[in-house]
Amino acid sequence: MRMLLYPLPTTSRDHLHTSLVDLTNRVSNLRSSHGQARDRLTDYIEWASTAGTMLRTQISPPEVDRLVWTPRYQFLASKVGMLYPDLENSGLHHVLNAELADRFDDFTAAHQALARRIKTWSRPGTFVAFDTNVYIEGDKLEELDVHGLLGLTSPDGPVTLLVPMTVVDELDNLKKSRDAHTRWRALYTTAVLHRVLKADPAKPAPLHPDTLSVMVELLPDPPGHTRLQIADDEIIDRVAKAQVLAGRTITLVTYDTGQALRAGIAGLEANRLPNAGEDDPEPPPRPAKAKAQSGRN
């Protein structure tokens, strides 16, 4: 999970995987070379430039930094202008060998993690994510008819309920709510999620132990991830990135009109649930206030 990359909406998961495998093979060849330090350094800088160019349109800038533009790269790049004798006698081989080994390990881990995720998220079924308010205002999680909620009369596989870590944190905060129902529902929901996921939070688990019809899967924050300031935006962002990685449409269920509109803008399928009272007839208008007398009789 540490090296799992999320493709940008402009690319595809398969294209990213192909790029990672290609760059892994190239850096593997560099590791096995035994030329002069100057030649090996030049080849490494060229590989890093190629890697950055290939990946900058496929993954986020922080992920490119983590994979390619490492502190050791900055050090090695600063040595390119050294005179030949000084470069050959500088012990640069040791630093370069360490960097090439790390790049090979990280790129290998990245394409293997992506391949595993593509395999597991290519299974038949439907993917859905709930806004935080669904856990509070809807039916209790264990009693919720997820298939009915999504209108799945003949599902082609299990429903995978994706739970962004932001939602878990919001539920944890709602445990301190002054509203008794909100407080209890937050306590109940987090207890259910913990029971379902505690064995291995990195793997999906059945919501009910006797059936695989609904699987719960946590969406953790990527390493070094900085959350958006508004929680609603963060939830949309995490689900939208998961949609690209899943290679299929993900439905966001919410009671909020604003959140449903945000989901649609981000390319998600939005399912806005009706709020209590919104279909009631319009109440009669309030009686007009009597005009104040302008003078005395």
Secondary structure, 3 states (H helix, E strand, C coil): CCCCCCCCCCCCHHHHHHHHHHHHHHHHHHHCCCCCHHHHHHHHHHHHHHHHHHHCCCCCHHHHHHHCCCHHHHHHHCCCCCCHHHHHCCCHHHHHHHHHHHHHHHHHHHHHHHHHHHHHCCCCCEEEEECHHHHHHCCCHHHCCHHHHHCCCCCCCCEEEEEEHHHHHHHHHHCCCCCHHHHHHHHHHHHHHHHHHCCCCCCCEEEECCEEEEEEEEECCCCCCCCCCCHHHHHHHHHHHHHHHHCCCEEEEECCHHHHHHHHHCCCEEEECCCCCCCCCCCCCCCCCCCCCCCCC
